[in-house]
Amino acid sequence: MPAMTQQSTGMTFMKMHGLGNDFVVVDARLHPVRITGALARGIAHRHLGVGFDQLAVIEPGKGDAHLVFYNADGSTSAACGNATRCIARHLMDETGKTELHLTTDRGDLYARDAGDGLTSVNMGAPQLLWHEIPLAEEMDTLELPIEGGPTATGMGNPHCTFFVADAEAIPLAEFGARYEHHPLYPQRTNLQVAQITGPDRIRMRVWERGVGITLASGSSSCATAVAAARRGLTGRKVQIDLDGGTIWIDWREDGVWMTGPTMHVFSATLTPEFLASLG
């Protein structure tokens, strides 16, 4: 009897979002799946596919699960904070657990039920040295030699945070496209424009590498909170207001904790015909 493949049976997935940062999530714990760049790009298309900011695959791991992330352009990412929170909520609902141990290419992450429908994930310690982020050459990461003096931070993926007087006034599409490929960032970068709006409160907008403008980003929120604290603009515990809603970041000794809501929107199956069309 021939082996069953995703091209012959279809591929079941879950559509989730965290503050409008949306994901296609594939559970491969029981049945392995093969994700190619072409497949990820096809599913990501918002007219010809499903549409997502990131695709996440749940695999067996040494903890409760191992997570793998793909951007909308088919490239991979070691971390995705909001997707991790969404998957953690799904796994907690599935198992009845209130604490989880997840693994990613970023490393070991820990999640917990924060109550009131909120989910927290510890995204680990920030990467603050130039070669960890990474940058192309040795320099102080607090203020880069780029117009506007942004701060560089690594959260398993690279970030560039600009502190501005008015986040709404920045032409984000032009701004993000320009700096994502800046030569100081050999792996490209996520970009944030952040405005301090009150004591320990930040208004932030996001451009994600390989995606574009997104309504929210968990790792970007962590990076911005770390950058603001390093520059003395806020304390280490902040509220961040994004286009898609509010998230809370707490930079503690054991890592950067991120807390916010999640939503499982629907579950569905990609047809064999659609999968075959992507090669």
C-alpha positions as CSV (number, residue, x, y, z in Angstrom):
1,M,0.0,0.0,0.0
2,P,1.5,3.4,-1.0
3,A,2.5,5.8,1.8
4,M,0.1,8.6,2.4
5,T,1.5,12.1,1.8
6,Q,0.3,15.6,2.4
7,Q,-0.1,16.0,-1.4
8,S,-2.5,13.0,-1.4
9,T,-4.4,13.7,1.8
10,G,-4.3,17.4,2.2
11,M,-2.8,19.3,5.1
12,T,-4.8,20.2,8.2
13,F,-3.9,23.5,9.9
14,M,-5.0,26.0,12.5
15,K,-5.4,29.7,11.8
16,M,-4.4,31.8,14.9
17,H,-3.5,35.3,15.8
18,G,-2.0,37.3,18.6
19,L,-3.2,40.9,18.4
20,G,-3.7,40.6,14.7
21,N,-0.2,39.1,14.1
22,D,-1.6,36.0,12.3
23,F,-0.3,32.5,11.8
24,V,-0.9,29.3,10.0
25,V,0.0,26.5,12.5
26,V,0.6,22.9,11.4
27,D,0.7,20.1,14.0
28,A,3.3,17.6,12.9
29,R,3.6,15.7,16.2
30,L,1.9,12.6,14.8
31,H,2.4,13.0,11.1
32,P,5.5,14.7,9.8
33,V,5.1,17.4,7.2
34,R,7.6,18.8,4.7
35,I,7.5,22.6,4.4
36,T,9.4,24.1,1.5
37,G,9.9,27.8,0.7
38,A,7.5,27.5,-2.2
39,L,4.9,25.9,0.0
40,A,5.2,28.5,2.7
41,R,5.0,31.3,0.1
42,G,1.9,29.8,-1.5
43,I,0.1,29.4,1.8
44,A,1.1,32.9,2.8
45,H,-0.6,34.5,-0.3
46,R,-3.6,36.4,1.0
47,H,-5.6,36.0,-2.2
48,L,-4.4,32.7,-3.7
49,G,-3.7,30.9,-0.4
50,V,-4.6,31.4,3.3
51,G,-2.5,34.3,4.3
52,F,-0.2,34.6,7.3
53,D,2.6,36.7,8.9
54,Q,4.3,33.5,10.0
55,L,3.8,29.8,9.5
56,A,4.6,27.6,12.6
57,V,5.1,23.9,12.7
58,I,4.6,21.9,16.0
59,E,7.0,19.0,16.2
60,P,7.9,16.4,18.8
61,G,10.6,17.7,21.1
62,K,12.5,17.1,24.4
63,G,9.9,19.3,26.2
64,D,6.2,19.6,25.4
65,A,6.9,20.5,21.8
66,H,9.5,21.9,19.3
67,L,8.4,24.9,17.2
68,V,9.7,25.8,13.7
69,F,8.9,29.2,12.1
70,Y,8.7,30.4,8.5
71,N,8.2,33.9,7.3
72,A,5.7,34.9,4.5
73,D,8.6,35.0,2.0
74,G,9.5,31.4,2.7
75,S,12.6,32.2,4.8
76,T,12.9,30.8,8.3
77,S,13.1,32.5,11.7
78,A,14.4,31.1,15.0
79,A,11.8,32.9,17.0
80,C,8.2,34.2,16.8
81,G,6.8,35.4,20.1
82,N,3.1,35.8,19.3
83,A,3.0,32.4,17.5
84,T,4.7,30.8,20.5
85,R,2.0,32.3,22.8
86,C,-0.8,31.1,20.5
87,I,0.6,27.5,20.3
88,A,1.3,27.5,24.1
89,R,-2.4,28.4,24.7
90,H,-3.5,25.6,22.3
91,L,-1.3,23.0,24.0
92,M,-2.4,24.1,27.5
93,D,-6.0,23.8,26.4
94,E,-5.2,20.4,24.9
95,T,-3.3,19.0,27.9
96,G,-4.8,20.8,30.9
97,K,-1.3,22.0,31.8
98,T,-0.7,25.5,33.1
99,E,3.1,25.6,32.4
100,L,4.9,24.3,29.3
101,H,8.5,23.7,28.2
102,L,8.9,24.5,24.5
103,T,12.0,24.3,22.3
104,T,12.9,26.5,19.2
105,D,16.0,27.2,17.2
106,R,16.2,30.2,19.6
107,G,16.5,27.8,22.5
108,D,14.3,26.6,25.4
109,L,11.2,28.8,26.1
110,Y,8.8,28.5,29.0
111,A,5.1,29.4,28.9
112,R,2.5,29.7,31.5
113,D,-1.2,30.5,31.9
114,A,-1.3,34.1,33.1
115,G,-5.1,34.0,33.9
116,D,-7.9,36.1,32.5
117,G,-7.3,34.4,29.1
118,L,-3.8,35.7,28.8
119,T,-0.7,33.7,28.0
120,S,2.9,34.4,29.0
121,V,6.1,33.2,27.3
122,N,9.6,33.7,28.5
123,M,11.5,34.6,25.3
124,G,14.9,34.2,27.0
125,A,17.7,36.7,27.6
126,P,18.1,39.4,25.0
127,Q,21.2,39.4,22.8
128,L,23.0,42.7,23.3
129,L,26.5,42.1,21.7
130,W,27.0,43.0,18.1
131,H,28.0,39.5,17.0
132,E,25.0,37.9,18.8
133,I,22.4,40.0,17.0
134,P,24.3,39.8,14.5
135,L,25.7,43.0,13.1
136,A,28.2,43.2,10.3
137,E,31.0,44.7,12.4
138,E,31.9,45.4,16.0
139,M,30.1,48.4,17.5
140,D,28.0,49.7,20.4
141,T,24.5,48.3,19.9
142,L,22.8,51.0,22.1
143,E,23.0,53.6,19.3
144,L,23.9,52.5,15.8
145,P,25.6,54.8,13.3
146,I,22.4,55.1,11.3
147,E,20.4,58.3,11.0
148,G,18.1,58.4,14.0
149,G,20.5,56.4,16.2
150,P,18.4,53.2,16.5
151,T,19.2,50.4,19.0
152,A,20.0,46.9,17.9
153,T,18.7,43.9,19.9
154,G,18.6,40.2,19.3
155,M,15.7,38.0,20.4
156,G,16.7,35.0,18.4
157,N,16.1,37.2,15.4
158,P,17.6,40.7,14.7
159,H,15.9,44.0,15.6
160,C,16.4,47.7,14.9
161,T,14.4,50.0,17.1
162,F,14.0,53.7,16.3
163,F,12.7,56.0,19.1
164,V,10.6,58.7,17.5
165,A,8.4,61.7,18.6
166,D,5.4,60.4,16.7
167,A,5.1,56.8,15.7
168,E,2.0,57.5,13.6
169,A,3.8,60.1,11.4
170,I,6.5,57.6,10.2
171,P,5.8,56.3,6.6
172,L,6.4,52.7,7.8
173,A,6.2,51.0,4.5
174,E,9.0,53.1,3.1
175,F,10.9,53.2,6.3
176,G,10.8,49.4,6.9
177,A,11.6,48.5,3.3
178,R,14.7,50.8,3.5
179,Y,16.2,49.5,6.7
180,E,15.3,45.8,6.6
181,H,18.2,45.3,4.2
182,H,20.6,47.8,5.8
183,P,24.2,46.6,5.3
184,L,24.8,46.6,9.1
185,Y,22.4,43.6,9.3
186,P,23.7,40.7,7.3
187,Q,20.6,38.6,8.1
188,R,18.2,41.5,7.5
189,T,16.3,43.0,10.4
190,N,12.9,43.5,11.9
191,L,12.2,47.2,12.4
192,Q,10.2,49.1,15.1
193,V,9.3,52.7,15.4
194,A,8.6,53.4,19.1
195,Q,7.1,56.5,20.9
196,I,7.2,56.9,24.6
197,T,3.7,57.8,25.5
198,G,3.8,57.7,29.3
199,P,5.5,56.2,32.3
200,D,6.5,52.7,31.2
201,R,4.2,52.9,28.2
202,I,5.2,52.7,24.5
203,R,3.3,53.1,21.2
204,M,5.0,50.9,18.7
205,R,4.6,50.0,15.0
206,V,6.3,47.1,13.3
207,W,7.9,46.1,10.0
208,E,8.9,42.4,10.0
209,R,11.7,41.0,7.8
210,G,10.3,38.8,5.1
211,V,6.8,39.9,5.8
212,G,6.3,43.7,5.9
213,I,4.0,45.7,8.1
214,T,2.3,43.6,10.8
215,L,-0.4,44.5,13.3
216,A,1.8,43.2,16.2
217,S,5.0,41.3,16.9
218,G,6.0,39.6,20.1
219,S,9.7,39.5,19.5
220,S,9.7,43.1,18.3
221,S,7.8,44.1,21.5
222,C,10.5,42.3,23.6
223,A,13.3,44.0,21.7
224,T,11.7,47.5,22.0
225,A,11.1,47.0,25.7
226,V,14.8,46.0,26.2
227,A,16.0,48.9,24.1
228,A,13.9,51.4,26.0
229,A,15.1,50.2,29.3
230,R,18.7,50.2,28.2
231,R,18.4,53.8,27.1
232,G,16.8,54.9,30.3
233,L,13.5,55.8,28.7
234,T,11.4,53.3,30.7
235,G,11.7,50.8,33.4
236,R,12.0,47.1,32.6
237,K,8.3,46.4,32.8
238,V,6.2,48.2,30.2
239,Q,2.9,48.2,28.3
240,I,3.2,48.3,24.6
241,D,0.3,49.5,22.4
242,L,0.5,48.0,18.9
243,D,-1.8,48.5,15.9
244,G,-3.5,45.2,16.9
245,G,-3.8,45.8,20.6
246,T,-1.8,45.8,23.8
247,I,0.9,43.5,25.1
248,W,2.9,43.5,28.4
249,I,6.7,43.0,28.6
250,D,8.7,42.3,31.7
251,W,12.5,42.1,31.4
252,R,13.5,39.9,34.4
253,E,16.6,38.2,35.5
254,D,15.5,34.9,33.9
255,G,14.6,36.5,30.6
256,V,12.1,38.7,28.8
257,W,8.5,37.7,29.6
258,M,5.7,38.6,27.2
259,T,2.0,38.5,28.2
260,G,-1.0,39.0,26.0
261,P,-4.2,37.5,24.5
262,T,-4.4,34.9,21.7
263,M,-7.1,33.6,19.4
264,H,-7.7,30.3,17.6
265,V,-9.8,31.5,14.6
266,F,-10.5,28.3,12.8
267,S,-9.1,24.9,11.7
268,A,-9.2,23.7,8.1
269,T,-7.5,21.5,5.5
270,L,-5.5,22.5,2.5
271,T,-6.6,20.4,-0.5
272,P,-4.3,18.1,-2.4
273,E,-5.0,20.1,-5.5
274,F,-3.7,23.3,-3.9
275,L,-0.6,21.6,-2.4
276,A,0.2,20.0,-5.8
277,S,-0.1,23.4,-7.5
278,L,2.8,24.7,-5.4
279,G,5.2,21.9,-6.5
